[in-house]
Amino acid sequence: MLKAAAILLLPVLADCATNPPRELPFTVGGGLGSQHGNYAATLSSEVFTDARGDRCAVWNWDRPISASLVLRLRSASCPDIRNPKRMIGVELGAQVVPMAKSGLSGQAAGS
């Protein structure tokens, strides 16, 4: 039984070795820091209203993905109903925007 399982598993493992990922996924949680540098979030002029009606500040976090494009991650900081001294992050989404519309257009990588 064990020998049969090993025979079935070998083609799967061999396929992993011959087809490595083409590029690293664009995530921060996959490791320490980032292969693209670290960039600060900037306060947006938008306001998000949560389910309780509280107004929440919206933040844009732009990260370059090429010389002309930026991945913009958007989130809101909303008050925590259980602890008024804390804020809760609410993910609002991500979009690709031109570098020219980003706050990064004049910054060097990693600054």
C-alpha positions, 0 to 999 in steps of 0.5 A: 500500500505504501509503495503504491502511494509513493508511486502516485506521489512521485509524478506530482512532486516531479511536476512541482520541480519542473514547473517552478512559479514564474514570479513571486506573488505580490504579497507582504505576508509571504515574508519579511519586508518586500522585494519591492521596498516599503512605502507609507500609506497616505490619507485619502480625501475619501471617507468610508461609513461603516455599518454603524454609521461611523465615519472612517478615514480611508488610506491608500497604500501604493506599491510600484509594480512597474515603472508606470503602474502602481498597485493601490491597496485601500483600507479604512480605519474605523473605531472599535466599538469594544475599545474606544482607544483602538481602531479596526482596519477594513479592507476596501480593495485593490486596483492598478493605477498609473504611477502619475496618479500615485503619491510615489511618482517622485519617490525612490524605491524603499524610501 
